[in-house]
Structures are given as C-alpha cells and as structure tokens.
Amino acid sequence: MNIYSEISVLKGVGPKLKEKLNKSGIFTILDLLLYFPRDYDFINGDIDIKDIKEDEKIILRCKAIAVEKDVRTRTSKTISTIVFNYGNVKVKAKWFNQFYIKNNFRIGMEYNLIGKYKRVRDTLEVVNPIIGCNEAYENEIIPKYSLKNDLTANILVKLIHLILQNIIIQENLPEGLIRKYNLLSLDEAIRTIHFPKDKETLKRAIERLKFQELFTYSIKLLIIKKHLKNSKNGIAFNICEELKALKECLPYNLTNAQSRVVREILIDQKRNSPMNRLVQGDVGSGKTVVALIAMFNAYMNGYQVAMMVPTEILATQHYLEARKLLDGFNVDIELLTGSTSNKEKCRIKEKIKMGEKIIVIGTHALIQEDVKFENLGFIVTDEQHRFGVEQRSKLINKSKETDCLVMTATPIPRTLALYLYSDLDVSIIDELPPGRKKVETMFYDVNKRQNCYSLAREEVLKGRQVYIVSPLIEENNEMKLKSVEELYEELKRGVFSDINIEMLHGKMSPKEKDEVITKFKNDETKVIISTTVIEVGVNVPNASIMIIENAERFGLAQLHQLRGRVGRGQYQSYCLLIANAKNEVTKRRMEIMTESNDGFYISEQDLKIRGSGDMFGMRQSGDAGFILADVVEDMNILRCASEDAKKVINSNEREDVVLCNEIMKNIERSSTYICFN
C-alpha cells in the first residue's frame, strides 16, 4: 500500500465518500493517517470519587436506578433528574428543558455519561451529560475527530484501522535520537495516537509526533539556509550612488539601529548568494523605511521589486509612503490589490510580464498565477506571521534565487526566534526614533469602563481621535463579550451621541473599509469602533486614545500591536485596557502591559507566564505546517529538535546524509512529515 495513493484505493471508499473526505482535506492515505484526533474521551471504570476533578470532563459508566419527578424552576425551566449508581456512589444527572430525555434510559441498564461531575457530600452531580457510545468499556480511551461534511467517527476509525492493518510504518529518525530521548517508534506513535491503550503511552506518542514535526521543520529550514549560502546563482547588486541622495532627502535621521540593519541588508545584496533575512522591530521602530531603502537599491540596479503585505489598508499606506519618500527619483511604483480595477490590474500585470523595472506593492493579489514576473530581483513580505509558509513560497517561486527580506512588528523572544527562524539571518531594530512619547497604559476593571469613555470624550473635545477595539463583530451572549455592533449602538446613543463615530470590521467590503479609514484619516470621523482589522496599517498621528474592550481575550503581543496605533503624533497618548480580571494570570498580563512599552520585554514575559497557547494572537501551528506542535507550548521540544537538526546537517554519518537527501528531495512539501515512509 502506497501512502501517497489516492484515498479511493481503500475498500469502501466510493465517489460520494471520496468527495466527503476530499472536502475535509483528506486526499491520500497519508492525509488520513495524519488526520489526528482533536481530543479524547476517557472511560473511567475504577476512578475514586475523591480523585474526580470538577473542571475535567470525564466519562463514567453508570447504572440507571431511578427517575425522579420533573421540577419546575422559578425561571420556568424544567429539570429532569435520573439517579444512577457508579459503583457504590450515587450519581444524579440533571437535564434542563429536556423532559424527553427519560425515554433514552432503562432502569437497570448501564450507560456511559460524559460530563463534568461535581461532588455534593457523598453524591456526584452532573448537568446535561452526553450519553456516550455504549461500545466503549471501562478504562477505554475514545478518539474524537473533527467531523464535517457528514463524515462520522465510525467511518474514519474503520478506514484508519484498515490502513494500519496493511502497513508497517518505517522509522525515519536517526537511531541515536530515538535512544537519546527514549522515543516511541514512528509506527507505534501513529497507531497509538489513533487507538491509544492508556494515557501514558498516548502522552509518549504525542511527544514523539511533536518532536517529529519540529525536527523535520528545523532540518528543512537548515537545509534551505545551507543551500542558499552555498548558491552562487543569486544577484550581486551594486550599491547605487543615489542612496546617498535618498538618505539626505529623508525628513529625519535614521536611528543607529536602522542604520545598522540597512548596512546588514546592503552587505547581503552585494553577495552573489540569495538573501534570506528577517527584520524584527518593535511597533514604530521604522522597519518600513529600512525596507524601502533596500527596495530602492534593487530597483536602481534594474530589477523588479515586490512587496507583499496582509491587508489592503497596509498596502495602500506603504504605497503612499513609497511614493512620498522616492518622489524625485523617477521610480515607477504600482499598487496591486484585490480592489484594484480590472483595467488597472491588466495594465500592471502586463508591465510585470514584460520585465519592466518596477516596484509593485500589494496583497495576496501578487501571488495569483497570472502575475508573472520576468525580472524579479527583490522580495519583501511585511507582517510575515500573517502569511502561511505556502503563501510566502508562492511569491518567492515567482523567481528563483531572488533576494528575500521578511519583516515583522511582532517582537519574538530572542531565544524562540533562534529556533523558529533558523533559516533566516535575523536583524533587530531595537531602538525607537527620538521624540516618540511613551503611550501611557492604564487598566480598568469592567465595572469602571465608563471612566475610560469619559477620558476618551475629553480627548475628542480637545480635537483628538479615538480607536475602540472589540474582539467580536456580532453579539455573543454565551461569551458575554462586547461586540463592535453592540458597542457602536451603545456609544452612539450614549457618551458619543453628538460626535461622528464609525465602525470597521472584516465582513465589510474593501471599498467600505477604505471609506471608513479615509474619513478617520481626514479627521471627519472622531471615533472608530473596530475589530483587530486596524491592528496594522492605520497611521493617524491625531489619534491619541486606544480603548481595548475584553482585553483579556487578546495575546500580549496583539495588545502591544494595537497600542502601537496611537502615540504617532505630537500629542500625549493613552491605551486603556478594559478587562474582566477574574484570575491572577489575567491581572499579571494587564500589569505587564501597564509597566512596559518594550515589545521584546513583553514577549519574554508572555513566554514565561503562558503554559500554552499562542503569543502571536493566533495559533502558529498551521502556519508552519504543524498538526500537533505549538512553537510556544512546545518550546523545549523545539529547542532540542533544532539543536539535533544542526548536528544531523553537519554530520557525515551515512544515516544522517540519507535523511537529509530524502528531505531535500521533498523540500517543497508543506507537511512536516515529508520523510514519512
């Protein structure tokens, strides 16, 4: 059985089932093997009542012994109660407004009840438990898969079981690594993650597969870096004479950090091996001007230059800034986004195809198949963490051996950056331009949020402008969060009833977004209520207040990014965090934001206090092709995997050379299981 064969080769997979599997991202046998469970249900047959944790969902196999009479509450809810025995312990299961639930049970029969159990003296209580599959027995672990397009768990389990009956998965990590970390074999790990026998072996299987992902990821990056460093097919740019004139035309002096990074980039450009550099800088540190200087040098050498950014707002801002900065140097600059008219798109694409010297700034529109660069020499991707590896690769593949510069305003702890970007040379702009005022950051509990809006109104009356950010577009009663639409209606009727306010969110069309942003930039709108769509790209020096509702819902790096939207002008600015700080972790996170404006310090602190989750405000696993691993949660595994990958790359052992050659052959595969046999 070939793991790269189409899923339809499996017995029982006809056209209809094949279509369902394809819609779920399952095209090959390997895809199905890597379709890991999202969670597990644990059947506990012998757990002691004192060991039950109230916040942990578990399954207890219980015998129905009695049905109590329904009770009507003062709020007109109906409570149906069935009494069970779990060993010698009485269990009361209660359902709200499900009076028909009694028909699902027979006295004397056993059932698997899934829920969170609460101890009430010598009795266990569970509210709205789910009735589990009766095929599951004591101490069994039941995998739970993401189910969509009418797929069922039974179908997936049946197909995966069929594959594993007919395949032996060969080991593909060096034997020394298996011994060093006492890892399960790849075969046992894959079998265990789908059909675990016990919790301990399942834990080891997950650790093995996380190591597999992070090791393969690290070795891929190192191979790419080694290949680029050894390549002599890159472009050796000259340092153009006009750079001196450009520097003199700048409306400000570059900081020492900016000058250092410009030198590092220009040295890379002079080499005949392709550049692959990351510029990491805090909000407002001046990365864009550094990139524009490098882009200008490539352009003056006669090459096409492309800059890809994640949003149209940011693309337009960079386009206008480039036009302003390079005015007088006769530079051809174009803007290509989704909302560019078809006539303009055709004109720009034709110039690109004909190899005309050009700087083109755009969004994902740059990586469309009909955009064919003839003479691409330099590529910049801004806010790189917002693009998947595949998206960045599509742009790079428009021209082989092209110099590539990636930028991010999300400060990443230096220790993590070393492993996460081991294919890149890293430059850090760790200095802010002189004269920038510190943004005063204050934390308000939800019951004092009106104090925020009073301060915001005072600023508006002084002539300033205000950002208000909410994590949601629409109201969500279950999560009890303020939405953009709800806030807009509340504030329009209340504290800002006599002030021009607008709302902005991702469901609006590009044209609608542009209109709202333009009005705000022109000071026609005083208050803008938005989702995080304004996290990057909006530069309004007159804005002096940033209010963030439900601040506990954002990552620290994202809060820092949002704060960076203010403090860009001559006025003292404020960031006001409104949060429901119920626990010590939330309080500590708010303290970190109020005590520091240093993005690198904030990211380091974030890494210390987060046992899991995502420091970037979005999970990075999918971005790097990971299925299980998380670069923050699994940083220790990443560190070990990265260090061992370096040893393998530099090794002359036959086993290691074969492994590297195998990965090199499949280097363009996005999956980090590319050496899966």
N, C-alpha and C positions, 0 to 999 in steps of 0.2 A: 504493500500500500504506500503510495507516494503522498507525503504530507502536503505537497503543493497541488495535488489533483483537485479538480472542482468537487464541491460538496455533493453534486448529483451522482458521483460514483458510489455513494453509500446506498446500501439496500434500504428501500423505503422512502428515499428522497425523490419524489416526483416533481413535476413542474410547479405545482402550487406550493409545496413545502420549500422547494428551492427558492422561489420568489420571496417567501416569508423570511427565510434565512438571509438572503441577499440584502433585504431591506434592513436587517439588523446588523449588517456589516460582516456577515459570515459568507465567504465565497469559496474558501478552500478548507481542506481538512485541518490544516494548521490553524486557520482562523477559529475553528470550532474548539480545538484543543486549548487555545488561548482565550476562549470566552469564559473567563474565570467567574465563579460565584461572587456576587456582590456582598453576601453575608451568609450566616449560618444560623439555623435553629438548633439548640442543644436540648435533647430529650433527657431529663434528669429522673432516673428511676429510684435513686437512693440518696438524694440530697437531704441533708438535715435541715429542719426548719430554721435553726439558728444561723445557717450558712446562706440563707436566701437574702440577696441584696435587693432593696426595694426599687432601685433605679435600673435594674437589669432585667431585660425581657428574657423569660425562660419558658420552657415547656414542661408541664407536669402531667404525668399520666394519672388521671383521677377516675374514681368510680362514682357514678351518679347515685345518690341515695334518697334525695327528697326534692320536691318542688314546692317552694313557698308561694303564698298568695301575693299577687301583684300589689305594689304600693303606689299610691298617687302622691306626688310631692306638692308643696305649695306653689311651685312654679309650673304646675300642670304637666310634669314629666311622669312617665310610668316606669317604675323599676321592677324588673322581673328577676327573681333570685332562684338559683338552683344550688342545692347543697351537695357537695362531693366529699369523698374520703380520699386523702392521699396518704396511704399507709394508715397510721393511727391519728393523722391530723385532719381536722375538719376544714374544708375549703368552701367559702361562699363566693360564687360567681354571680356578678350583677350586670345586667344589661339595661341601658336606658332606651326607652321608646322602641323596644324590640320584643313586644309581647308574643310574637310568633316564635321566638327562639326556643320556647319549651317543646315545640314539636320536633326539634332536632335531637332530643335526648330520650333515652330509655333508662328507667331505673334498673340498676344492677350492671349496666354496661360501662366499659372503660373508654375514656376519651383523652386525647392529648389537647390540653388547654394552653394556648400561647398568650402570655401577658406579663404585666409587672405585678408581682404579688406583694401585698402589704401584711405585716404581722399585726393582728389585733388580739392581744393577750395570747390565748392558745389556739387561735383560729387564723387561717390565711384568707385574705380577701383579694379579689381580682375584679377589675371593672372592664366590661366589654371585651372579654378574652376572645381570641380567634380559635376556632376549632381546627386543630391540626390534622394532618394526614394520619389515618389510623394504621397505615403500613409502617409507620415509624415506631420503633420499640425502645425499650429502656436503654439509656446511655448512648443512643444513636445520634449522629450529627447530620442534619439535613441541609444540603446546599440550597441557597436561594439565588436564582439567576435574575438578571434584568430581563423582563419579559415584555415584548412589544410585537406588534403586527400579528397578533393572535398566536404567537408561539406559546407553548406550555412547557413547564419544567419537565414533565414526563418525556416529551419529545427530545429535549436537549439531553437529558440523562441517558435515554435509550441510545441516541446517536453517539454520544461520547463513550459510553460503555462499549459499543460496537467497535469503535476505533481502537480503544485500548486493548480489546481482546485480540486485535490483529496487528499490533505494532509493538516494537520494543524501541524505546527512545534511547539513542546512543548518547553517552556522556560527551560533552564538548568543552568542558573547562579543564585546564591543566590538572593533572592528578595531585600535584603539590598543593594547589589551592583547596581542593576537596579535603585533603588531610589537615591542612593548616586551620581551617575553620570548622572542621567536622561537619561538612555539609551533606545533606541527603543527596543521593544521585538525582540527576535530572528526571530520569524515568519515575522514580519513587515520588519525587516532588509533584510532578504533573498528575500522577494517579491520586496522590493524597489530597491535593487541593480540590479535586472534583469529588472524591469519595473518601473523606477522612475517617480514620478508625478511632482516633482520640484527639483531644485538644493539643497535647504536647507535640505529636507528630505533625499536626496541622500547622502549628506555630513554626516548626522547623522547615516545613515545606514552603511556607510563605517567605521566611527569611532566605531560603535558598533561591527562590524565584526573584526576590527583590535584588539579591546580590547578582544574579544572572543579568537582570536588566541594567543595573548600574555599572557592572563590569563591562558589559558589551557596549553600553553608551560611552563609557570612558575610553575604551580602546578604539572605538570608532573616531572619537574626537582626536585622539593622539595620532592615529594613522593619517587623518586628514591634515593635521598640522605638520607631520613629518613629510608628507607628500608635497605640501605647498612650499615648505622650507627647502626641499631638495629640488623643486622645479626651477628650471631656468627659462621657462616659457612665458613668464609674466612680462608686464610692461615696465620698462625703466624710464620713468618720467624725468624730464629736466625740471629744475626749479626755475619757473618763469620770472623774467625781470619785472613783470607787472605786479608781483606780490608785494614788493616794497611800496609801490604807489598805492596799492589797496590798503595796506596797513596804515599808511598816512591818511587815508580817506576815512578810516573808522571814526565814528563820533566819540569814541572812548578808547582808553588804553587797555590792552589785554592784561589780564592778571598774570602773575608768574606761572600759575598752574596752567592757564590757557596757552601761554607761550611754550611751556614745556611739552604739552600734548601736541601742539602744532608741529614742533620740531620732530617729535617721535613719528608722526604721520608722514611728514615730508621725507624723513630718512627711509621709511618703508617704501614710499613712492619711488625713490631713486633706485631701489633694488630691482633686479630683474626676476625676483620671485614674487608671487602674488601676495598682496597684503591681506591679512585676516585679523583685524584689530577691533577691540571693544573699547569705546569711550564711555566711562561711567562717571556721572557727575550729579551732584545734588540739584534739586529744583532751583532754577535761576542761576546756575553756575556758568552759563554761557557756552553750552555744547554746540548750539546751532551755528554760531559764528565760526567756531573751530571747523565744523563740517563744511561750511560754505567756502572757507579759505582753501581747504583741500580740494573741494569740487572745482573751484575756480582754477587751481593749478592744473588739474587734469584736463579741463576744458581748453585752457590756453596751450596745452600740448597737442590739441587737435582731436580730442576724443569726445565721445558721447558720455554723458553723466546721468545717472538715475538716482533719485532719492524716493524711497517708499516709506510712507507713514500710515498709521492705522485709521485715521479719520479725515474726512474732507475738511473739517474745520482747521485741523493742524496742517494739512497740505496747503490750504489757501494761505494760512499765516506764514508758512515757510516760503511760499511763492512770492508773497508781497515783500517779505523781508529780504529775499534774494534780489528781487528787482531793485529795491531801495539801496542795498549795500553795493551791488555791482553796476549801478547806474553810472554811465560814463565810460564803461569798458567795452561797450558794444557786444554784450553777451546775450545770446539767444536763449531765453528761458521760457518754458511752457508748463502749463498746469493740466494734468490728465487725471480726472476722477470720474466716478460713476455718473455725476450730474453734468459733466461736460457734454455739450450738444453733439449730436451725431456728426454734423458737418465739421465741427472743430476736431472731434476725435479722428476722423478720416484724414484731415489735414496734418495733424500732429503725427499720426502713425505713418503716414507717407514720408514725412521728414526723417523719422527714426529709421524706416526701412531703407531709405536712400543713403543712410550713413552720414547725414548732415551733422556737423558739430552742434551740439545742443545740450542744455541742462533741462531735464524733464523731472518735475516734482509731481508725485501722485500717490494714489492709494493702491488697493488691490488691482485696480484697472491696469497697472503696469505689468502684471503677470498674466494677463489674458493671452491666449495662444496667438491672436492676430497682431500682437505687439512684437515685432521682430527687429531687434537692434542689430545694426550692421557693423558698428564700430564702438561698442560699449567698452569703456576703459575703467570706469569707477562707479561703485555702487555704495549707497548709504541706506541703511534701514534704521529708522528712528523709532524709539519705544519698542525695542526688539522683542521684549517679553510678550507683546501683544500679537506677534506673528508666530504661527507654528513653524517648526523646522521645515516642513514641506513647502510652505509659502515662501520662506526665505530662499530655499533651494531653487524654486522655480525662477526667481529673479536672477540668482547667481548663474543658473544654467542658460540664461539668455546669451551668455558669452563666457567661454572657458578662460581660465587663468586671469580673470579680472580682479583688480584690487577691490577689497570689500571692507567697509567700515560699518560697524553696528553701534548704536547709541542707546543708552537707557538713562532715564532720570530716576529710576528706582534703585536707590542705594542698596547694595547687597553686601552682607558681611564679607570682609576680605577672605576669611577662611573658607566660606562657601563658594565665593567667586572662583577661587583657585581650582576647585574641583568641577564646578558647573560649567565653566568656560575654558576648559583645559586646551581646547583647540585654538583659542584666541590669545593674541598678545593684548594685555589689558593696560589701558591708560586711565588714570583717575584725575578728574578735575575736583580737587578738594579745597577749593577756595572760592568764595563768593566775591563778585565785583564790589569795590569800595562804595560806601554810601548807602547800601541797602539797609533799610531799617528792619530790626527784628520784629517779626509778627508776634504780637502778644497773644498767647493762647490761654483760654480760660475754660474750665469745665463746670457745667451746670447740670444738676440732677433734673429729671423730667418735671418735677413739681415746681421748679423755678425757671422754666423755659421762657416765661413772659418777660423776665429780666433781660434775656437775650434780645428779644424783639424791641424792647424799649431802647436799648443801646443802639440797635440797628436803625431805628427810626430817627434817633438823634443824629446819626451819621448821614442819613439821607437828607435831613433838613440842613446839614452843613454843605450839601452838594455832592456827597459821596454816593457810591453804589454798593449793592449788597448781593452776594450769592447765598442761596439756601439750597442745601443738598439733602435729598432723601434717598434711601436705598431702594424704594419701590416706585413703580409708575401708578399702580392702582391700589385701592384699599385692600388690606388683608386683615380681616377680623381675627383669624386664628393666631397670627403672629403679633397682633396689636402694635403694628408699626404705622407711623405716619407716611402716607404716600404723597407723591408730587401733586396729584389731582386734589387730594383731600386738603393738603396744605394751601394750595392755590386758592381754593374756595374759602377756607378759614381766614387766611390773611387778607384776601381781597375784601371780605366783609368786615374785617376787624382792624388791626393796627395799621394796615397799609391801604385803607379804603379810599384815601384821597391821593394815592401815589400810583404811578404807572408800573404795573408788575406783569411779568410774562412767565410761562412755564416752558420747559425744554426737556424732552426725553427721547429715547431711542426709537420709539414707534413712529415718530414724526418723519415726514419725507425730508430728504436733503434740502430741498428748497425751503420748507418750513423752518428747519433748523437754522439755515443761513439767515433767514429774515429775522428770527429772534435774536441771534448773535449780533447781526449788523445793528439792530436797534439798540442793543445793550452797549456795543462799542461806541455808537454815536451819542450815547447818553440820553436817548429818547426813552429808554426803559431804565428805571431806577433799581428794580429788584428782579432777579431771575431765580425761579424755583426749578431745580433740575435734579436729574439723576446724575450718576458719575460720568455722563457723557461729556461734562466740562472738566473732567479730571486733567486732561491735557489739551493744549491747543488754544485756549482762550486767554488772550493777553489784554487786559483792560486796566491801565495804570490808575484809573479813577476809582476802581473798586477797592474798598478798604475793610469790608466785613465778609467773612465766610462763616456761615452757620451750618453745622452738620447735625441733622436730626438722627436719632438712633445711632450715635457714633460707635456704640458697642458692636454694631453689625459690620464694621469695616476693619480691615487689617491696618496695622500701624503705618505701613509704607503707603497705603492708599490714603489714610488720613493726612499724612505728610504731603502727598502729592496734591490733595485738594487744598490744603493750607497754602501751597505754593501759588495758587491763583491770585492771592492778594499780596500786598506788600511790594508791588511792582512799580509804584509811583513815589511821589514825594511825601505822601501822607502816612501817618501812623496807622497801621492796620491791625486787625484783630481776627482771630479764629476762635469761634465759640462752639464748644462741643457739648451737645445735649445727649446724655446717656442715662440708661436705666442701670445703674451700677449696683447690681444685686450681690456680686461676689468680689472677692479680693483681687482676682486676676483682672477684671474689668477696671477696678479702681486703679490698679498699678499701671495699666495701659494708658489710662487717662493722665496719670501723673507723669509718665514718660513724655507724653505729648506737651504737657504744660511746662516741663522743666527744660526742654531742649528743642532747638530748631535744626540740629545737626542730623541729617538723614542717615549718615553712617552709624552714628551712635544709636539712633532709634532702631535701625535694622539689627544691630548687635543685641540690643535689649530685647527686641521682639523674638529673636532666636533663642534667648535664654529662657523666656517665660512661656514659650509655646511648646508644649509637648508634642503637638501635632498641628495639622492644618497648613495654612498657606500664607506666607508673609507677603506675597505679592497682591493679595486681594482676589486671587483666582488660583485654582489648583494648576500646578505646572506639569503634572504628570503627563497629561495628554499631549502637551506641547512638545515634550521630548520623546514621545513615543512610548512612554511607560504605561503599563497596565496596573501594576501594583505599587511600585515605588513612589515615594514622595520625597523630593530633594531636601525638604526641611525636616520632616519627621524622621527620615532615614539618613540623616547626615553622617552618622557614624559608619553606616554601611557604605555610603558614597565615598567617604574618606578612604576606607580600606580598599574598596574596589578600584578607586583611582590610583592609589599607590601601587597596587599589584598590577594594574594595567600598564603602568610605566615600566615595571620590571619585565613584563612579558614583551613589550615593544622593543626593549633594549637587549632581549635575550637572544642567544644563538642556538638554544635548545631546539631540536627538531620539532617537538610537540608544539612549542610556542610559535615557531615560524609557520607551521601548517595552520594553526589557529588564525594568525594574522592574515595569511594569504586567503583563507576562507572568508574572513570578514571583509577584506579588501575587494574580493570578487563581488560581494553583495552590498557594497558600501552605500548604494542609493536606496536600499530597502529602508523604510521608515521604522519598522519594528526593531526593538532591541533584542529580539530573539532570532536575529538573522543567522546565527550559527546553529540553529536548532536542526538536528538531523532526523 
